[in-house]
Amino acid sequence: MSAQDKLDNGRIESLLTSLRALRPVATEAIDMVRTEAGNFAANAERMRYPEFRRQGLFVGTGVMEAGCKTVIGSRLKQSGMFWTVRGANALIALRCCELSGNFEDYWEARRG
């Protein structure tokens, strides 16, 4: 089973075993394998892709990228628009609150 298959099938422990069994010669490769094995170990619970799929969740980045393009890009990237970072962040917060049904909560929290 390839490393990609192990990852896709949620077999993170098996993937880690395979990574740790590698014995690269080059120092750069040794460091890279050690770093990647550490990343997989630290994030194993976030990589249970079969479980996430059973729950109907998406495991790729496409949905998030499309959401960002639709929710943020379509509002902030219209013709002739220029934003400061502060202004863009404020508008993004408002837009996300509006689209998630939390618009009133946003204003309630700031009434103080």
Secondary structure, DSSP 8 states (H G I E B T S, - for coil): --HHHHHHTT-HHHHHHHHHH---SSHHHHHHHHHHHHHHHHTGGGG-HHHHHHTT---SSHHHHHHHIIIIIHHHSSTT----HHHHHHHHHHHHHHHTT-HHHHHHHHH-
